[in-house]
Amino acid sequence: MNKQLKISFIGGDLRQIRVINRFSEDGYSVNIFGFEECEDISFESRVNVKETIFDAICGADIIILPLPFTIGQEIINMPFSKNTVYVSDIIRKISSEQILF
């Protein structure tokens, strides 16, 4: 994989936190959004915490959502966040050049 890629993680659980840190340790540029309520969990020092969903998505080559990615059918699964993000919010903000997982 090209380590010049910028990867953004939106929401998620402890499994995703491990993946975030691993990508960062491996030298990838990693942005995150939706983990602000993550007490007692530390992220790799190079992980960039973003304040808004737009900031997290803007400039990312790859956007990774959690599994399961929604609560119900509309809200992104973000158990460590006080924010509510709708799937439609993400779909509206991504470009055709970005990859969404």
C-alpha positions in Angstrom: 0.0 0.0 0.0 1.1 3.5 -0.7 2.1 5.2 2.6 1.5 8.6 1.0 -2.3 7.8 1.3 -4.3 9.8 3.8 -6.7 7.7 5.7 -9.6 8.9 7.8 -11.5 6.9 10.4 -14.9 7.9 11.4 -16.3 6.6 14.7 -15.9 3.1 15.8 -15.1 0.9 18.8 -12.0 -0.5 20.4 -11.2 -2.7 17.4 -11.0 0.4 15.2 -8.7 2.2 17.7 -6.2 -0.7 17.4 -6.3 -0.4 13.6 -5.9 3.4 13.7 -2.8 3.1 15.9 -1.4 0.4 13.7 -1.8 2.4 10.5 -0.1 5.4 12.2 2.7 3.3 13.5 3.3 2.0 10.0 3.8 5.6 8.7 0.4 6.4 7.2 -1.2 9.9 7.7 -4.3 9.2 9.8 -7.2 11.5 10.7 -9.9 10.5 13.1 -13.3 11.9 14.1 -15.8 10.6 16.7 -13.5 9.4 19.5 -13.6 12.4 21.8 -15.3 10.4 24.6 -12.6 7.8 24.5 -11.3 7.9 28.1 -8.2 5.9 29.1 -7.4 5.2 25.4 -4.3 6.7 23.8 -3.8 7.2 20.2 -0.4 7.1 18.5 1.2 10.6 18.6 0.9 11.1 14.8 -2.9 10.5 14.7 -4.7 13.7 13.8 -7.8 14.3 15.8 -10.3 16.4 13.8 -13.0 18.6 15.2 -15.6 18.2 12.5 -16.6 15.5 10.1 -15.8 17.8 7.2 -12.2 18.2 8.5 -11.8 14.5 8.8 -13.0 13.7 5.3 -11.4 16.7 3.5 -8.2 15.6 1.8 -8.5 11.9 2.7 -7.9 9.3 0.1 -9.6 6.6 2.1 -12.4 6.9 4.6 -13.1 4.0 6.9 -16.4 3.6 8.7 -16.9 1.3 11.7 -18.5 -2.1 11.7 -21.4 -2.2 12.1 -21.3 1.2 10.4 -24.8 2.4 11.5 -27.2 2.4 14.4 -30.5 1.8 12.7 -30.0 2.7 9.1 -29.1 6.4 9.2 -26.7 7.2 12.1 -23.0 6.3 12.0 -22.0 4.0 14.9 -19.8 6.2 17.1 -20.0 4.9 20.7 -17.1 7.1 21.8 -18.6 10.4 20.5 -21.2 12.9 21.7 -21.8 13.8 18.1 -24.4 12.4 15.7 -23.4 11.9 12.1 -25.7 10.7 9.5 -24.7 8.5 6.6 -26.1 11.2 4.3 -23.7 13.7 5.9 -20.7 11.6 4.8 -22.1 10.8 1.3 -22.6 14.5 0.6 -19.1 15.4 1.6 -17.1 12.7 -0.2 -15.8 13.1 -3.7 -15.7 10.5 -6.5 -11.9 10.2 -6.0 -12.2 9.1 -2.4 -12.6 5.4 -1.4 -15.2 4.6 1.3 -15.0 1.4 3.3 
